[in-house]
Amino acid sequence: MRSRATGGMAITITTATVRSPVGGIALYAKEEALCGLVFDDYADSMRAVLAARFGEVRFVPARDPAGAASRLRSYLDGELRALEDVEVDLGGTEFQSRVWAALREIPVGATRSYGELARAIGKPDAVRAVGTANGRNPVSLVVPCHRVIGSDGTLVGYGGGIERKQWLLRHEGALLV
């Protein structure tokens, strides 16, 4: 089978699901880098995104794709920095890459507003574009888009749902109530 993205054989993406207090989390890795992480209820959408990005894809179950499943379990067990150096393969535009890199700079237990994130990448007027890039992050949790909040401190705009965002921020100690 030829892939239109590679001109060769289908790309193999290894997959696993990790259970969490807020639902199953689906992981997708290409070789040794994580290229997708979503809550289980969004797995079909992620598979479509990965197929659009890579062309013909073969999804193969694995125990610990790119070592990310064991790292995610450690994070969920309270080792909050376990995801910080997980290797990722995100694709995306230059602008998205800048936003996603800035997201990885937000420390555990902290939050930033969309405006602060826009200023951090040198584009203070690009708040909406930052929000759009944040929403297209293919590797949530590892690229911690849940740490971005509204300028007034409200929990807004999380693709996995506000309840999950709230749980994650509490888990990390960023929300105390």
LUMTI-744504 format. One record per residue: residue number from 1; residue in three letters; x, y, z of N, C-alpha, C in turn. Coordinates in Angstrom, 1 decimal. Atoms other than C-alpha are relative to their C-alpha. Layout:
N
[NUM, 'ALA', [X, Y, Z], [X, Y, Z], [X, Y, Z]];
...
//
This chain:
177
[1, 'MET', [0.8, -1.2, 0.0], [0.0, 0.0, 0.0], [0.9, 1.2, 0.0]];
[2, 'ARG', [-0.8, -1.3, 0.1], [1.4, 3.4, -1.0], [-0.7, 1.1, 0.8]];
[3, 'SER', [0.5, -1.2, -0.8], [1.0, 6.5, 1.1], [0.2, 1.2, -0.8]];
[4, 'ARG', [-0.1, -1.2, 0.8], [0.3, 9.8, -0.6], [1.0, 1.0, 0.7]];
[5, 'ALA', [-0.9, -0.9, -0.8], [2.3, 11.6, 2.2], [1.4, -0.4, -0.2]];
[6, 'THR', [-1.4, 0.4, 0.0], [5.4, 9.5, 1.9], [0.4, -0.5, -1.4]];
[7, 'GLY', [-0.3, 0.6, 1.3], [5.1, 8.1, -1.7], [0.5, -1.5, 0.2]];
[8, 'GLY', [-0.4, 1.4, -0.2], [5.9, 4.7, -0.1], [-1.1, -0.8, 0.7]];
[9, 'MET', [0.9, 0.8, -0.8], [4.3, 2.3, 2.3], [-0.8, 0.8, 1.0]];
[10, 'ALA', [0.8, -0.7, -1.1], [1.7, 3.2, 4.9], [0.8, 0.3, 1.2]];
[11, 'ILE', [-0.6, -0.4, -1.3], [2.9, 4.9, 8.0], [-0.6, -0.8, 1.1]];
[12, 'THR', [0.5, 0.8, -1.2], [2.7, 2.8, 11.1], [0.0, 1.0, 1.2]];
[13, 'ILE', [0.1, -0.8, -1.3], [1.4, 4.7, 14.2], [-0.5, -1.0, 1.1]];
[14, 'THR', [0.3, 0.9, -1.1], [1.4, 2.8, 17.4], [-1.0, 0.7, 1.0]];
[15, 'THR', [1.0, -0.6, -0.8], [-1.5, 3.4, 19.8], [-0.1, -0.8, 1.3]];
[16, 'ALA', [0.4, 0.5, -1.3], [-2.5, 2.8, 23.4], [-1.0, 0.9, 0.7]];
[17, 'THR', [1.0, -0.8, -0.8], [-5.2, 3.9, 25.8], [0.4, -0.1, 1.5]];
[18, 'VAL', [-0.3, -0.1, -1.4], [-4.4, 5.0, 29.4], [-1.3, 0.4, 0.7]];
[19, 'ARG', [1.1, -0.4, -0.8], [-7.2, 5.1, 31.9], [0.4, 1.1, 1.0]];
[20, 'SER', [-0.2, -1.1, -0.9], [-7.5, 8.3, 34.0], [-1.3, 0.2, 0.8]];
[21, 'PRO', [1.3, -0.4, -0.8], [-10.0, 9.7, 36.6], [-1.0, 0.8, -0.9]];
[22, 'VAL', [0.9, -0.8, 0.9], [-11.4, 11.8, 33.7], [-0.2, -0.6, -1.3]];
[23, 'GLY', [0.3, 0.7, 1.2], [-11.7, 9.1, 31.1], [1.3, -0.5, -0.6]];
[24, 'GLY', [-1.2, 0.6, 0.8], [-9.5, 7.1, 28.7], [0.7, 1.1, -0.8]];
[25, 'ILE', [-0.8, -0.9, 0.7], [-6.7, 8.9, 27.1], [0.7, -0.8, -1.1]];
[26, 'ALA', [-0.6, 0.7, 1.1], [-5.6, 7.7, 23.6], [1.3, 0.7, -0.4]];
[27, 'LEU', [-1.3, -0.5, 0.4], [-2.0, 8.0, 22.6], [0.4, -0.6, -1.4]];
[28, 'TYR', [-0.4, 0.4, 1.3], [-0.5, 7.8, 19.1], [1.4, 0.5, -0.2]];
[29, 'ALA', [-1.4, -0.3, 0.2], [3.2, 7.6, 18.2], [0.5, -0.4, -1.3]];
[30, 'LYS', [-0.7, 0.4, 1.3], [5.2, 7.6, 15.0], [1.4, -0.1, 0.4]];
[31, 'GLU', [-1.4, 0.3, -0.4], [8.5, 6.0, 15.6], [0.1, 0.3, 1.5]];
[32, 'GLU', [-0.2, -0.3, -1.4], [9.8, 7.4, 18.9], [-0.5, 1.3, 0.5]];
[33, 'ALA', [0.6, -1.3, -0.3], [7.7, 10.6, 19.0], [-1.5, -0.1, 0.1]];
[34, 'LEU', [1.4, -0.1, -0.1], [4.2, 11.2, 20.2], [-0.6, 1.0, -1.0]];
[35, 'CYS', [0.6, -0.9, 1.0], [2.1, 12.7, 17.4], [-1.5, 0.2, 0.3]];
[36, 'GLY', [1.4, -0.2, -0.3], [-1.4, 12.5, 19.0], [-0.3, -0.4, 1.5]];
[37, 'LEU', [0.4, 0.4, -1.3], [-2.9, 12.5, 22.5], [-1.3, 0.7, 0.2]];
[38, 'VAL', [1.3, -0.6, -0.2], [-6.6, 13.0, 23.1], [-0.8, -0.9, 0.9]];
[39, 'PHE', [0.9, 0.9, -0.8], [-9.4, 11.8, 25.4], [-0.7, -0.9, -1.0]];
[40, 'ASP', [0.6, 1.1, 0.8], [-11.0, 8.6, 24.1], [-1.1, 0.4, -0.8]];
[41, 'ASP', [1.2, -0.4, 0.8], [-14.2, 10.3, 23.0], [0.4, 0.9, -1.2]];
[42, 'TYR', [-0.5, -0.8, 1.2], [-12.1, 12.3, 20.4], [0.9, -0.9, -0.8]];
[43, 'ALA', [-0.9, 0.9, 0.7], [-10.1, 9.3, 19.2], [-0.3, -0.1, -1.5]];
[44, 'ASP', [0.3, 0.0, 1.5], [-11.9, 9.1, 15.8], [0.4, 1.2, -0.7]];
[45, 'SER', [-0.5, -1.2, 0.6], [-11.2, 12.7, 15.1], [1.5, 0.1, -0.1]];
[46, 'MET', [-1.5, 0.0, 0.0], [-7.5, 12.3, 16.0], [0.5, -0.9, -1.1]];
[47, 'ARG', [-0.4, 0.9, 1.0], [-7.3, 9.3, 13.7], [-0.1, 0.6, -1.4]];
[48, 'ALA', [0.2, -0.7, 1.2], [-8.7, 11.4, 10.9], [1.0, 1.1, -0.2]];
[49, 'VAL', [-1.0, -1.0, 0.1], [-6.3, 14.2, 11.6], [1.4, -0.6, -0.4]];
[50, 'LEU', [-1.3, 0.7, 0.3], [-3.3, 11.8, 11.6], [0.0, -0.5, -1.5]];
[51, 'ALA', [0.1, 0.5, 1.4], [-4.5, 10.2, 8.3], [0.1, 1.2, -1.0]];
[52, 'ALA', [-0.1, -1.2, 0.9], [-4.9, 13.7, 6.7], [1.5, 0.5, 0.0]];
[53, 'ARG', [-1.3, -0.5, -0.1], [-1.4, 14.6, 7.9], [1.0, -0.9, -0.7]];
[54, 'PHE', [-1.0, 1.0, 0.4], [0.5, 11.4, 7.1], [-0.4, -0.8, -1.3]];
[55, 'GLY', [0.5, 0.8, 1.1], [-1.6, 9.9, 4.3], [-0.5, -1.4, 0.5]];
[56, 'GLU', [0.5, 1.3, -0.4], [-2.2, 6.2, 4.5], [0.7, -0.4, 1.3]];
[57, 'VAL', [-0.5, 0.3, -1.3], [-1.8, 5.2, 8.1], [-0.5, -1.4, 0.5]];
[58, 'ARG', [0.3, 1.3, -0.6], [-1.8, 1.8, 9.8], [0.1, 0.2, 1.5]];
[59, 'PHE', [0.0, -0.2, -1.4], [-2.8, 2.0, 13.5], [0.3, -1.4, 0.7]];
[60, 'VAL', [-0.4, 1.2, -0.6], [-1.1, -0.7, 15.6], [0.0, 0.1, 1.5]];
[61, 'PRO', [-0.1, -0.1, -1.5], [-1.8, -1.3, 19.3], [1.4, -0.3, 0.5]];
[62, 'ALA', [-1.3, 0.2, -0.6], [1.3, -1.1, 21.5], [-0.1, 0.2, 1.5]];
[63, 'ARG', [0.1, -0.1, -1.5], [2.0, -1.4, 25.2], [0.4, 1.4, 0.5]];
[64, 'ASP', [-0.5, -1.3, -0.5], [3.9, 1.9, 25.5], [0.5, 0.9, -1.1]];
[65, 'PRO', [-0.4, -0.7, 1.2], [4.0, 4.0, 22.3], [1.0, 1.2, 0.4]];
[66, 'ALA', [-1.0, -1.0, -0.2], [7.2, 6.1, 22.4], [0.3, 0.3, 1.5]];
[67, 'GLY', [-0.2, -0.2, -1.4], [7.4, 5.6, 26.1], [-1.0, 0.9, 0.7]];
[68, 'ALA', [0.9, -1.0, -0.6], [4.5, 8.0, 26.6], [-1.1, -0.6, 0.9]];
[69, 'ALA', [1.0, 0.6, -0.9], [2.0, 5.6, 28.2], [0.5, -0.1, 1.4]];
[70, 'SER', [-0.5, 0.1, -1.3], [4.2, 4.9, 31.1], [0.3, 1.4, 0.6]];
[71, 'ARG', [-0.2, -1.4, -0.6], [5.1, 8.6, 31.5], [-1.4, 0.6, 0.3]];
[72, 'LEU', [1.3, -0.5, -0.4], [1.4, 9.5, 31.4], [-0.6, -0.6, 1.3]];
[73, 'ARG', [0.4, 0.6, -1.3], [0.6, 7.0, 34.1], [0.8, 0.6, 1.2]];
[74, 'SER', [-0.8, -0.6, -1.1], [3.4, 8.5, 36.2], [-0.6, 1.4, 0.3]];
[75, 'TYR', [0.6, -1.3, -0.2], [1.9, 12.0, 35.7], [-1.3, -0.2, 0.8]];
[76, 'LEU', [1.3, 0.2, -0.7], [-1.6, 10.7, 36.7], [0.2, -0.5, 1.4]];
[77, 'ASP', [-0.3, 0.4, -1.4], [0.0, 9.1, 39.8], [0.6, 1.0, 0.9]];
[78, 'GLY', [-0.5, -1.1, -0.8], [1.3, 12.4, 40.9], [1.4, 0.5, -0.3]];
[79, 'GLU', [-1.3, -0.4, 0.5], [4.7, 12.7, 39.2], [-0.2, 1.1, -1.1]];
[80, 'LEU', [0.6, -1.0, 0.9], [3.6, 16.0, 37.6], [0.9, 0.5, -1.1]];
[81, 'ARG', [-1.0, -0.4, 1.1], [6.8, 16.7, 35.6], [0.3, -1.1, -0.9]];
[82, 'ALA', [-0.4, 1.2, 0.8], [6.8, 13.2, 34.0], [-0.2, 0.2, -1.5]];
[83, 'LEU', [0.3, -0.2, 1.5], [5.5, 14.6, 30.6], [0.9, 1.1, -0.6]];
[84, 'GLU', [-0.7, -1.2, 0.5], [7.9, 17.5, 30.3], [0.9, -0.2, -1.2]];
[85, 'ASP', [-1.0, 0.2, 1.1], [10.5, 15.9, 28.0], [-0.4, -1.1, -0.9]];
[86, 'VAL', [0.5, 1.0, 0.9], [8.3, 13.5, 26.1], [0.2, 0.5, -1.4]];
[87, 'GLU', [-0.2, -0.4, 1.4], [9.4, 13.6, 22.4], [-1.3, 0.1, -0.7]];
[88, 'VAL', [1.2, -0.2, 0.7], [6.7, 15.0, 20.2], [0.3, 0.3, -1.5]];
[89, 'ASP', [0.0, -0.3, 1.4], [6.1, 15.2, 16.4], [-1.4, 0.6, -0.3]];
[90, 'LEU', [1.3, -0.7, 0.1], [3.4, 17.9, 16.0], [-0.4, 0.4, -1.3]];
[91, 'GLY', [0.4, -0.5, 1.3], [3.5, 19.0, 12.4], [-0.3, 1.5, 0.3]];
[92, 'GLY', [0.5, -1.4, -0.2], [1.7, 22.4, 12.2], [0.8, 1.0, -0.8]];
[93, 'THR', [-0.6, -1.2, 0.6], [2.6, 25.8, 10.8], [1.1, 0.5, 0.9]];
[94, 'GLU', [-1.0, -0.6, -0.8], [5.5, 27.9, 11.9], [-0.6, 0.7, 1.3]];
[95, 'PHE', [0.6, -0.7, -1.1], [3.1, 30.0, 14.0], [-0.5, -1.0, 1.1]];
[96, 'GLN', [0.5, 1.0, -1.0], [1.4, 27.0, 15.6], [1.2, -0.6, 0.8]];
[97, 'SER', [-1.2, 0.5, -0.7], [4.9, 25.6, 16.4], [0.5, 0.9, 1.1]];
[98, 'ARG', [-0.5, -1.0, -1.0], [5.8, 28.8, 18.2], [-1.0, 0.0, 1.2]];
[99, 'VAL', [1.0, 0.0, -1.1], [2.5, 28.7, 20.2], [0.2, -1.3, 0.8]];
[100, 'TRP', [-0.1, 1.3, -0.7], [3.0, 25.0, 21.1], [1.3, 0.0, 0.8]];
[101, 'ALA', [-1.2, -0.1, -0.8], [6.6, 25.6, 22.2], [-0.2, 0.9, 1.2]];
[102, 'ALA', [0.3, -0.9, -1.1], [5.4, 28.5, 24.4], [-0.9, -0.8, 1.0]];
[103, 'LEU', [0.8, 0.8, -0.9], [2.8, 26.1, 25.9], [0.9, -0.9, 0.9]];
[104, 'ARG', [-0.8, 0.9, -0.7], [5.5, 23.7, 26.9], [0.9, 0.8, 1.0]];
[105, 'GLU', [-0.7, -0.8, -1.0], [7.2, 26.6, 28.8], [-0.8, 0.3, 1.2]];
[106, 'ILE', [0.9, -0.3, -1.2], [4.2, 27.0, 31.2], [0.3, -1.1, 1.0]];
[107, 'PRO', [-0.3, 1.1, -0.9], [5.3, 25.2, 34.3], [-1.2, -0.6, 0.7]];
[108, 'VAL', [1.0, 0.7, -0.7], [3.3, 22.7, 36.2], [-0.4, 0.9, 1.2]];
[109, 'GLY', [0.5, -0.7, -1.1], [1.0, 24.4, 38.7], [-0.2, 1.5, -0.3]];
[110, 'ALA', [0.2, -1.4, 0.4], [0.9, 27.7, 36.7], [-1.0, 0.0, -1.2]];
[111, 'THR', [0.9, -0.2, 1.2], [-1.5, 29.1, 34.1], [0.4, 1.3, -0.6]];
[112, 'ARG', [-0.3, -1.2, 0.7], [-1.2, 31.8, 31.5], [-1.3, 0.3, -0.8]];
[113, 'SER', [1.1, -0.4, 0.8], [-3.9, 33.8, 29.7], [0.4, -0.1, -1.5]];
[114, 'TYR', [-0.3, 0.0, 1.4], [-4.2, 33.8, 25.9], [0.8, 1.2, -0.4]];
[115, 'GLY', [-0.8, -1.3, 0.3], [-2.9, 37.4, 25.9], [1.4, -0.2, 0.5]];
[116, 'GLU', [-1.4, 0.2, -0.5], [0.1, 36.4, 28.0], [0.8, -0.9, -1.0]];
[117, 'LEU', [-0.6, 0.9, 0.9], [0.8, 33.6, 25.6], [0.4, 0.7, -1.3]];
[118, 'ALA', [-0.3, -0.8, 1.2], [0.5, 36.0, 22.6], [1.2, 0.9, 0.2]];
[119, 'ARG', [-1.2, -0.9, -0.3], [3.0, 38.4, 24.2], [1.3, -0.9, 0.1]];
[120, 'ALA', [-1.1, 0.8, -0.2], [5.3, 35.5, 25.0], [0.6, -0.4, -1.4]];
[121, 'ILE', [-0.6, 0.4, 1.3], [5.7, 34.6, 21.3], [0.2, 1.3, -0.9]];
[122, 'GLY', [-0.3, -1.2, 0.7], [6.1, 38.3, 20.3], [-1.1, 0.5, -0.9]];
[123, 'LYS', [1.2, -0.4, 0.8], [2.6, 38.7, 18.8], [-1.1, 0.4, 0.9]];
[124, 'PRO', [1.0, -0.4, -1.0], [0.6, 40.6, 21.4], [-1.4, 0.3, -0.6]];
[125, 'ASP', [1.3, -0.2, 0.6], [-2.2, 41.3, 18.9], [-0.6, -1.2, -0.6]];
[126, 'ALA', [0.4, 1.3, 0.6], [-2.6, 37.7, 17.9], [-0.7, -0.9, 1.0]];
[127, 'VAL', [0.6, 0.8, -1.0], [-4.7, 36.6, 20.8], [-1.0, -1.1, -0.5]];
[128, 'ARG', [0.9, 1.0, 0.6], [-7.4, 34.9, 18.7], [0.8, -1.1, -0.8]];
[129, 'ALA', [-0.8, 1.0, 0.7], [-4.8, 33.2, 16.5], [0.7, -1.0, 0.9]];
[130, 'VAL', [-0.6, 0.9, -1.0], [-3.1, 31.9, 19.6], [-1.0, -1.0, 0.5]];
[131, 'GLY', [1.1, 0.9, -0.5], [-6.4, 30.5, 20.8], [-0.3, -1.1, -1.0]];
[132, 'THR', [0.2, 1.0, 1.1], [-6.9, 28.8, 17.4], [1.1, -1.0, 0.0]];
[133, 'ALA', [-1.2, 0.9, 0.0], [-3.4, 27.3, 17.5], [-0.1, -0.9, 1.2]];
[134, 'ASN', [0.1, 0.8, -1.2], [-4.0, 26.2, 21.1], [-1.0, -1.1, -0.2]];
[135, 'GLY', [1.1, 1.0, 0.3], [-7.2, 24.4, 20.0], [0.4, -1.1, -1.0]];
[136, 'ARG', [-0.5, 1.0, 1.0], [-5.3, 22.6, 17.2], [1.2, -0.9, 0.5]];
[137, 'ASN', [-1.1, 0.7, -0.6], [-2.7, 21.2, 19.6], [-0.3, -1.5, -0.1]];
[138, 'PRO', [0.3, 1.4, 0.2], [-2.5, 17.5, 18.6], [0.4, -0.9, 1.2]];
[139, 'VAL', [-0.5, 0.8, -1.1], [-0.8, 16.4, 21.9], [-0.3, 0.6, 1.3]];
[140, 'SER', [0.4, -0.7, -1.3], [-2.8, 17.8, 24.8], [0.7, -0.7, 1.2]];
[141, 'LEU', [-0.6, 0.4, -1.2], [-1.4, 17.3, 28.3], [1.6, 0.1, -0.1]];
[142, 'VAL', [-1.4, -0.1, 0.3], [2.2, 16.9, 26.9], [0.3, 1.4, -0.4]];
[143, 'VAL', [0.0, -1.5, 0.4], [1.8, 20.3, 25.2], [-1.2, 0.5, 0.8]];
[144, 'PRO', [1.1, -0.2, -1.0], [-0.2, 21.6, 28.2], [-1.0, 1.2, -0.3]];
[145, 'CYS', [1.0, -1.0, 0.4], [-3.0, 23.6, 26.5], [-1.0, 0.3, 1.1]];
[146, 'HIS', [0.9, -0.2, -1.1], [-5.1, 23.1, 29.6], [0.4, 1.0, 1.0]];
[147, 'ARG', [-0.5, -1.0, -0.9], [-2.9, 25.6, 31.4], [-0.3, 1.4, -0.5]];
[148, 'VAL', [0.4, -1.3, 0.5], [-4.3, 28.5, 29.3], [-1.4, 0.3, 0.4]];
[149, 'ILE', [1.2, -0.4, -0.5], [-7.1, 30.4, 30.8], [-0.4, 1.4, -0.6]];
[150, 'GLY', [0.5, -1.3, 0.4], [-9.2, 33.6, 30.1], [0.8, 1.1, 0.8]];
[151, 'SER', [-0.7, -1.1, -0.7], [-7.7, 37.0, 31.0], [-0.5, 0.3, 1.3]];
[152, 'ASP', [0.6, -0.2, -1.3], [-10.1, 37.2, 33.9], [0.1, -1.1, 0.9]];
[153, 'GLY', [-0.2, 1.2, -0.9], [-9.0, 33.9, 35.3], [-1.0, -1.1, -0.2]];
[154, 'THR', [1.0, 1.0, 0.2], [-11.9, 31.9, 34.0], [0.5, -1.2, -0.8]];
[155, 'LEU', [-0.3, 1.1, 0.8], [-11.6, 28.4, 32.6], [-0.8, 0.0, -1.3]];
[156, 'VAL', [0.6, -0.1, 1.3], [-12.3, 28.7, 28.9], [0.7, -0.9, -1.0]];
[157, 'GLY', [-0.6, 0.6, 1.2], [-11.7, 26.8, 25.7], [0.8, -1.2, 0.1]];
[158, 'TYR', [-0.8, 1.2, 0.0], [-10.6, 23.3, 26.4], [-0.8, -1.1, -0.8]];
[159, 'GLY', [0.7, 1.0, 0.9], [-11.4, 20.7, 23.7], [-0.4, -1.2, 0.7]];
[160, 'GLY', [0.4, 1.2, -0.8], [-11.6, 17.9, 26.3], [-1.2, 0.3, 0.9]];
[161, 'GLY', [1.1, -0.3, -0.9], [-14.3, 19.8, 28.2], [0.6, 0.8, 1.3]];
[162, 'ILE', [-0.4, -0.8, -1.2], [-14.1, 22.3, 31.1], [0.2, -0.8, 1.2]];
[163, 'GLU', [-0.1, 0.8, -1.2], [-14.6, 19.6, 33.7], [1.4, -0.7, 0.0]];
[164, 'ARG', [-1.3, 0.6, 0.1], [-11.5, 17.8, 32.5], [1.1, 1.1, 0.2]];
[165, 'LYS', [-1.0, -1.1, -0.2], [-9.5, 21.1, 32.4], [0.1, 0.3, 1.5]];
[166, 'GLN', [0.0, -0.3, -1.4], [-10.6, 21.8, 35.9], [0.7, -1.1, 0.8]];
[167, 'TRP', [-0.7, 1.1, -0.7], [-9.5, 18.3, 37.1], [1.5, 0.1, -0.2]];
[168, 'LEU', [-1.5, -0.1, 0.3], [-6.1, 18.7, 35.4], [0.7, 1.1, 0.8]];
[169, 'LEU', [-0.5, -1.1, -0.7], [-5.5, 22.1, 36.9], [0.0, -0.3, 1.5]];
[170, 'ARG', [0.0, 0.4, -1.4], [-6.5, 20.8, 40.3], [1.1, -1.0, 0.3]];
[171, 'HIS', [-1.0, 1.1, -0.2], [-4.3, 17.7, 39.9], [1.4, 0.7, 0.0]];
[172, 'GLU', [-1.3, -0.7, 0.0], [-1.3, 20.1, 39.1], [0.2, 1.0, 1.1]];
[173, 'GLY', [-0.1, -1.0, -1.1], [-2.1, 22.4, 42.0], [-0.2, 1.4, -0.5]];
[174, 'ALA', [0.2, -1.4, 0.5], [-3.0, 25.4, 39.8], [-1.3, 0.5, 0.4]];
[175, 'LEU', [1.3, -0.4, -0.5], [-6.6, 25.4, 41.1], [-0.1, -0.7, 1.4]];
[176, 'LEU', [0.1, 0.5, -1.4], [-7.2, 25.0, 44.8], [-1.5, -0.2, 0.4]];
[177, 'VAL', [1.4, 0.2, -0.3], [-11.0, 25.2, 44.7], [-0.7, -0.8, -1.0]];
//
